[in-house]
Structure formats: structure tokens, C-alpha cells
């Protein structure tokens, strides 16, 4: 972290939120807050996490990475 107010510190988070808004939020009309929470949670767990490949971890999806950690701990 380079310090307060540096926009590059938040680049990854900004990218995640931009993708979430573009692929889900701006395309749907939610009738209730509960529906929005459910749809956003489903998108993150079922769509975004399985397909994103972080280079710092060797390109596994978050689910693959967590599964490997669980196997190592057992």
C-alpha cells in the first residue's frame, strides 16, 4: 500500500465492482433488497469466482485454490 488517496491501491476492487455492475446489476431490475442480495451472491459464488484466474496464484479459480488448501490441510 502506498498511502491514503492512491487510486492504484484499489484497482483490483474497482475492477471487481465494475464487472459486477456491468454484467449483473445494470442488466436487472430488483423488486426487493433480498432478491438483489440473493442474485449478487449467486453471481459472485456461481459465476465470477469460478471463472476468474488470479495470475499471482498460478491461474486457478478461487474455488480450485480453496479446494487445494482444504486437501493440503487434511
C-alpha positions as CSV (number, residue, x, y, z in Angstrom):
1,X,0.0,0.0,0.0
2,X,1.4,3.3,-1.0
3,X,-0.7,5.6,1.1
4,X,-4.0,7.4,1.5
5,X,-5.7,8.5,-1.6
6,X,-3.7,6.4,-4.1
7,X,-6.2,5.1,-6.6
8,X,-3.9,2.2,-7.6
9,X,-4.3,0.6,-4.2
10,X,-8.0,-0.1,-5.0
11,X,-7.5,-1.1,-8.7
12,X,-8.5,-4.8,-8.1
13,X,-11.6,-4.0,-6.0
14,X,-12.7,-1.3,-8.5
15,X,-12.3,-3.9,-11.3
16,X,-14.4,-6.5,-9.5
17,X,-17.2,-3.9,-8.8
18,X,-17.1,-2.7,-12.4
19,X,-17.5,-6.2,-13.7
20,X,-20.3,-6.9,-11.2
21,X,-22.2,-3.8,-12.2
22,X,-21.7,-4.3,-15.9
23,X,-22.6,-8.0,-16.0
24,X,-25.3,-8.1,-13.4
25,X,-26.6,-5.0,-11.6
26,X,-27.2,-2.7,-14.6
27,X,-29.0,-5.5,-16.5
28,X,-31.6,-6.4,-13.9
29,X,-34.4,-4.7,-12.0
30,X,-34.7,-5.9,-8.5
31,X,-38.1,-5.9,-6.8
32,X,-36.7,-6.3,-3.3
33,X,-33.4,-6.0,-1.4
34,X,-33.5,-9.7,-0.6
35,X,-33.7,-10.5,-4.3
36,X,-30.8,-8.3,-5.1
37,X,-28.7,-9.8,-2.3
38,X,-29.5,-13.3,-3.5
39,X,-28.7,-12.6,-7.1
40,X,-25.5,-10.8,-6.3
41,X,-24.4,-13.6,-4.0
42,X,-25.2,-16.2,-6.6
43,X,-23.3,-14.2,-9.3
44,X,-20.2,-13.9,-7.1
45,X,-20.2,-17.6,-5.9
46,X,-21.5,-19.2,-9.1
47,X,-20.3,-17.1,-12.0
48,X,-17.5,-14.7,-11.0
49,X,-15.4,-16.8,-8.7
50,X,-15.2,-20.0,-10.7
51,X,-14.1,-18.2,-13.9
52,X,-11.6,-15.6,-12.6
53,X,-8.0,-16.7,-12.7
54,X,-5.6,-14.7,-10.5
55,X,-2.1,-14.8,-12.0
56,X,-0.4,-14.4,-8.6
57,X,-1.8,-17.9,-7.6
58,X,-0.9,-19.6,-10.9
59,X,-4.3,-19.0,-12.5
60,X,-6.5,-21.3,-10.5
61,X,-10.1,-20.2,-9.9
62,X,-10.8,-19.2,-6.3
63,X,-12.8,-22.5,-5.9
64,X,-9.9,-24.6,-7.2
65,X,-7.5,-22.7,-4.9
66,X,-9.7,-23.2,-1.8
67,X,-10.1,-26.9,-2.6
68,X,-6.3,-27.3,-2.8
69,X,-5.9,-25.6,0.6
70,X,-8.5,-27.9,2.1
71,X,-6.7,-31.0,0.7
72,X,-3.4,-29.7,2.0
73,X,-4.8,-29.2,5.5
74,X,-6.4,-32.7,5.6
